[in-house]
Amino acid sequence: MKIGVLQGLAGEVALWAQSEGLSDERYVSAMCPPDDWRIRQVDPAARRALDLALDLKAMWPDAEVTQVHLGPERAIGWMRDEAARGCDDSLRVWADELLGAGTQVKALVLAAVASSRCFDLVLAGAASPSSAGGQLGVLVAGRLGVPCVTQVCAIERPDDSASSLVVTRALAGGYRERVLLRLPAVMTVVPTDGPPTHVASVPSLLSAQAASVPTWDLAMLGVSHEELAAVARPLRSGRVRPPRPRSRPLAVPDQSASAFERILAIVAGTVKQRRAQVVRGTADELAAQIVEAMDRRGWLDHLQGDGAVLPQRGAHTDEEPSQAG
């Protein structure tokens, strides 16, 4: 079993940063310092993800844990410290084109890493403290075409199964949900308040400082510059237009009615009755019905001039949906 852990660094917002180049020893808050003053640490959620990966390694003696980080060379020191906790391998991915990359670009590159290393399970932090987007793990799963379970706080191995896991999700309000997960899959892990469950020993830390951390670039992953440019701006927005409510003629209220009844008759014309619609079917059928409903309400009109092909209103087809390249 091959397990990949996506490691990330985040700014420490609870500390203060000091620049030695300032003669008056002014301090700046770590909330918004310059980049070279920023105090960095391993993302707490990613650190917890490594803890769970090492727990799985204890359950499966033949399991291999590989930590993967997308970042510049200054992150090697943190990777060595984390590798001393029990990782079998470390891998850093970097190219100049990835400087300032967005979540979609990171997901494309990390999914290529997971495919090339044939990971059976990928663990990532649920959300970074700096952005709190919570999108990376889900997007990586979408790229790989595997299921994704979010907000994981614990993992169990059911009946010595080699192809499934029982994971516990931390839901809002203190609730917990147990899910049977078939591998391969992706999980996003929530951090805990306590210290790491797997702590590196001093000999392991010393030996890890001399370990080499290989670096892969885009060419080794088979990711082209055209692919990066295609996902750099995945969203398209139309022209910003203020809402224009449609006028509707109202009948003149009965003059013999009371003032309250006449006002009620006028106000009743502005009340909108909405009904919920429940749709069922396969994933492709649900996606088609959602797009058709959006098109029917005019929410996709701004895409008509961009060459987008939208389904005809009320039209149905029995053809199989094409696979996205």
Wavefront OBJ file of the C-alpha trace (Angstrom):
o trace
v 0.000 0.000 0.000
v 1.414 3.344 -1.055
v 0.361 6.423 0.904
v 1.080 9.991 -0.162
v 0.879 12.921 2.240
v 0.645 16.436 0.782
v 2.707 18.652 3.056
v 2.290 22.412 3.198
v 3.766 25.363 5.055
v 1.742 28.114 6.651
v 2.528 31.400 8.355
v 2.516 31.316 12.138
v 0.003 33.991 13.103
v 0.437 33.587 16.863
v 4.044 34.834 16.895
v 5.736 38.127 16.206
v 8.435 38.584 13.588
v 11.601 40.670 13.931
v 13.894 41.940 11.212
v 17.565 42.160 12.134
v 18.087 44.827 9.491
v 16.061 47.440 11.384
v 18.171 49.606 13.681
v 15.283 50.549 15.955
v 14.238 46.890 16.362
v 10.706 47.540 15.273
v 8.409 44.587 15.313
v 5.652 43.775 12.889
v 2.728 41.475 13.372
v 3.010 38.097 11.677
v -0.501 38.659 10.304
v 0.765 40.867 7.453
v 4.591 41.030 7.320
v 6.789 41.082 4.204
v 7.422 37.626 2.824
v 11.036 37.450 4.028
v 9.907 38.246 7.593
v 7.167 35.632 7.666
v 7.548 32.936 10.318
v 6.663 29.622 8.731
v 5.722 26.264 10.153
v 4.256 23.022 8.877
v 0.519 23.279 8.316
v -1.140 21.770 11.438
v -3.696 19.928 9.304
v -0.953 18.460 7.093
v 0.982 17.432 10.199
v -2.098 15.608 11.465
v -2.449 13.973 8.042
v 1.068 12.586 8.426
v 0.124 11.253 11.870
v -2.786 9.322 10.355
v -0.561 8.039 7.546
v 1.928 6.726 10.097
v -0.952 5.100 11.991
v -1.867 3.270 8.783
v 1.754 2.230 8.388
v 1.521 0.584 11.796
v -1.628 -1.255 10.663
v -0.042 -2.317 7.355
v 3.625 -3.226 7.918
v 4.243 -3.222 4.151
v 2.793 0.284 3.697
v 5.047 3.043 2.330
v 4.532 6.671 3.349
v 5.808 9.410 1.049
v 5.539 13.089 1.863
v 5.147 15.474 -1.082
v 5.648 19.218 -0.952
v 5.179 21.773 -3.701
v 7.489 24.643 -2.856
v 10.952 26.211 -3.174
v 14.195 24.870 -1.727
v 13.813 26.604 1.643
v 11.200 23.980 2.604
v 13.730 21.115 2.605
v 14.586 21.701 6.269
v 10.960 21.245 7.328
v 10.623 18.187 5.105
v 13.630 16.551 6.764
v 12.178 17.197 10.217
v 8.882 15.617 9.185
v 10.649 12.695 7.489
v 12.349 11.909 10.810
v 8.941 11.052 12.263
v 8.755 7.903 10.146
v 8.360 8.714 6.443
v 9.831 6.230 3.977
v 10.452 8.794 1.246
v 10.228 12.531 0.533
v 9.633 14.370 -2.714
v 9.709 18.066 -3.518
v 8.101 19.474 -6.651
v 9.132 22.849 -7.956
v 9.528 24.977 -11.069
v 9.761 28.708 -11.592
v 6.355 28.633 -13.285
v 4.776 27.465 -10.014
v 5.672 30.629 -8.110
v 2.394 32.120 -6.916
v 0.383 29.241 -8.389
v -3.303 29.017 -7.528
v -5.166 26.051 -6.119
v -6.185 24.709 -9.541
v -2.560 24.656 -10.722
v -1.383 22.992 -7.517
v -4.078 20.352 -7.855
v -3.002 19.599 -11.430
v 0.650 19.154 -10.448
v 0.000 17.161 -7.273
v -2.427 14.877 -9.084
v 0.328 14.179 -11.613
v 2.627 13.262 -8.722
v 0.034 10.905 -7.240
v -0.473 9.226 -10.612
v 3.232 8.784 -11.284
v 3.914 7.371 -7.800
v 0.787 5.147 -7.937
v -0.528 6.196 -4.532
v -3.366 4.079 -3.164
v -4.280 6.790 -0.670
v -3.565 10.517 -0.652
v -3.906 12.543 2.549
v -3.968 16.331 2.679
v -4.847 19.006 5.175
v -8.476 20.063 5.184
v -7.669 23.777 4.938
v -4.591 25.969 5.192
v -4.548 28.561 8.007
v -3.508 31.235 5.520
v -6.328 30.818 2.979
v -8.787 28.337 4.570
v -10.024 27.458 1.084
v -10.384 23.725 1.660
v -10.304 22.998 -2.071
v -6.944 21.349 -2.768
v -7.762 17.804 -1.671
v -11.117 17.821 -3.438
v -9.592 19.109 -6.672
v -6.811 16.516 -6.547
v -9.433 13.775 -6.149
v -11.328 15.177 -9.111
v -8.189 15.098 -11.233
v -7.487 11.502 -10.223
v -11.098 10.399 -10.627
v -11.259 8.829 -7.155
v -13.591 9.464 -4.188
v -12.728 12.077 -1.581
v -13.699 12.150 2.100
v -13.308 15.494 3.852
v -12.922 16.552 7.501
v -11.357 13.239 8.568
v -10.245 12.968 12.193
v -9.615 9.215 12.655
v -8.956 6.082 10.571
v -9.586 2.393 11.278
v -8.855 -0.784 9.347
v -11.949 -3.006 9.042
v -11.338 -6.743 9.494
v -7.814 -6.672 8.072
v -9.146 -5.477 4.721
v -6.503 -4.408 2.230
v -8.786 -2.324 0.018
v -11.003 -0.332 2.377
v -10.885 1.887 5.451
v -13.344 3.109 8.041
v -12.845 6.850 8.522
v -14.449 9.173 11.038
v -15.468 12.651 9.919
v -15.701 15.639 12.252
v -18.975 17.412 11.479
v -20.354 20.702 12.734
v -21.825 20.813 16.210
v -19.549 18.067 17.547
v -21.181 15.288 15.516
v -19.181 12.397 14.061
v -19.804 10.348 10.915
v -18.266 6.975 10.108
v -17.705 6.225 6.419
v -16.565 3.048 4.694
v -14.031 4.173 2.087
v -12.852 2.050 -0.825
v -9.304 2.581 -2.097
v -7.859 4.328 -4.040
v -9.110 7.564 -2.532
v -8.203 11.007 -1.216
v -8.817 12.265 2.320
v -8.598 15.747 3.816
v -7.702 15.797 7.508
v -8.634 18.303 10.210
v -6.011 19.348 12.787
v -6.128 18.515 16.483
v -5.307 20.620 19.511
v -2.849 18.160 21.008
v 0.770 17.459 20.061
v 1.656 15.049 17.220
v 1.179 11.391 18.061
v 4.376 10.427 16.218
v 7.398 12.339 17.517
v 10.852 12.026 15.980
v 13.702 10.846 18.183
v 16.976 12.724 18.370
v 18.921 10.086 16.374
v 16.218 10.147 13.683
v 16.395 13.942 13.475
v 20.176 13.879 13.142
v 20.168 11.219 10.441
v 17.366 12.998 8.548
v 19.468 16.166 8.195
v 21.848 14.302 5.879
v 19.102 12.652 3.843
v 18.620 13.821 0.273
v 15.258 15.176 -0.868
v 14.763 14.643 -4.626
v 13.176 17.417 -6.642
v 10.893 16.874 -9.616
v 10.061 19.502 -12.196
v 7.167 19.778 -14.614
v 8.981 17.870 -17.363
v 9.472 14.858 -15.098
v 5.764 14.904 -14.291
v 4.696 15.285 -17.906
v 2.824 18.540 -17.226
v 3.091 21.026 -20.081
v 2.998 24.804 -19.892
v -0.188 24.761 -21.950
v -1.911 22.686 -19.276
v -0.836 25.133 -16.583
v -2.154 28.060 -18.597
v -5.453 26.265 -19.228
v -6.200 25.810 -15.527
v -4.738 29.106 -14.324
v -8.101 30.874 -14.861
v -10.812 28.219 -14.732
v -13.670 30.641 -14.118
v -15.188 33.033 -16.628
v -17.393 35.897 -15.589
v -19.713 37.856 -17.792
v -20.490 41.538 -17.850
v -21.531 42.888 -14.471
v -25.147 43.979 -14.664
v -27.341 45.300 -11.864
v -30.543 43.357 -11.265
v -33.543 44.697 -13.138
v -36.814 43.531 -11.618
v -39.568 42.883 -14.109
v -42.662 45.023 -13.783
v -46.004 43.262 -13.543
v -49.405 44.897 -13.965
v -51.586 44.891 -10.847
v -55.327 45.051 -10.818
v -56.910 48.041 -9.094
v -58.119 46.953 -5.641
v -61.811 46.997 -4.874
v -62.645 50.495 -3.689
v -65.349 49.172 -1.376
v -62.778 47.140 0.605
v -61.103 48.451 3.704
v -57.775 50.251 3.539
v -55.970 47.228 4.992
v -57.457 44.874 2.391
v -56.561 47.250 -0.452
v -52.935 47.508 0.767
v -52.780 43.734 1.168
v -53.978 43.242 -2.417
v -51.263 45.581 -3.720
v -48.471 44.006 -1.663
v -49.571 40.489 -2.618
v -48.469 41.156 -6.188
v -44.842 41.433 -5.101
v -44.730 38.159 -3.162
v -42.892 35.366 -4.943
v -43.740 31.765 -4.271
v -40.779 29.405 -4.601
v -40.950 25.637 -4.760
v -38.050 23.285 -4.195
v -37.392 20.633 -6.791
v -35.777 17.299 -5.930
v -33.997 15.509 -8.768
v -32.574 11.993 -8.732
v -30.377 10.038 -11.067
v -26.769 9.330 -11.912
v -24.050 11.945 -11.608
v -24.206 12.744 -15.341
v -28.019 13.023 -15.279
v -27.939 15.327 -12.239
v -25.282 17.534 -13.852
v -27.346 17.803 -17.034
v -30.492 18.770 -15.094
v -28.603 21.423 -13.102
v -27.181 22.991 -16.263
v -30.617 22.897 -17.900
v -32.218 24.596 -14.874
v -29.524 27.312 -14.857
v -29.995 27.882 -18.576
v -33.772 28.011 -18.199
v -33.453 30.775 -15.591
v -31.062 32.765 -17.744
v -28.042 32.338 -15.493
v -25.861 31.193 -18.404
v -26.826 33.866 -20.890
v -23.479 35.645 -20.481
v -21.728 32.556 -21.932
v -23.699 32.519 -25.180
v -21.294 34.925 -26.851
v -18.138 33.031 -25.831
v -18.675 30.063 -28.119
v -20.012 27.834 -25.348
v -22.370 25.074 -26.414
v -25.272 24.853 -23.996
v -28.026 22.235 -24.023
v -31.249 23.272 -25.669
v -34.051 24.009 -23.267
v -36.214 20.950 -22.886
v -33.975 18.866 -25.155
v -32.864 15.377 -24.106
v -30.342 13.015 -25.661
v -29.571 9.345 -25.214
v -25.928 9.682 -26.258
v -23.203 8.894 -23.782
v -21.479 11.964 -22.341
v -18.015 12.566 -23.740
v -14.988 12.228 -21.491
v -13.116 15.427 -20.717
v -9.599 15.369 -22.063
l 1 2 3 4 5 6 7 8 9 10 11 12 13 14 15 16 17 18 19 20 21 22 23 24 25 26 27 28 29 30 31 32 33 34 35 36 37 38 39 40 41 42 43 44 45 46 47 48 49 50 51 52 53 54 55 56 57 58 59 60 61 62 63 64 65 66 67 68 69 70 71 72 73 74 75 76 77 78 79 80 81 82 83 84 85 86 87 88 89 90 91 92 93 94 95 96 97 98 99 100 101 102 103 104 105 106 107 108 109 110 111 112 113 114 115 116 117 118 119 120 121 122 123 124 125 126 127 128 129 130 131 132 133 134 135 136 137 138 139 140 141 142 143 144 145 146 147 148 149 150 151 152 153 154 155 156 157 158 159 160 161 162 163 164 165 166 167 168 169 170 171 172 173 174 175 176 177 178 179 180 181 182 183 184 185 186 187 188 189 190 191 192 193 194 195 196 197 198 199 200 201 202 203 204 205 206 207 208 209 210 211 212 213 214 215 216 217 218 219 220 221 222 223 224 225 226 227 228 229 230 231 232 233 234 235 236 237 238 239 240 241 242 243 244 245 246 247 248 249 250 251 252 253 254 255 256 257 258 259 260 261 262 263 264 265 266 267 268 269 270 271 272 273 274 275 276 277 278 279 280 281 282 283 284 285 286 287 288 289 290 291 292 293 294 295 296 297 298 299 300 301 302 303 304 305 306 307 308 309 310 311 312 313 314 315 316 317 318 319 320 321 322 323 324 325
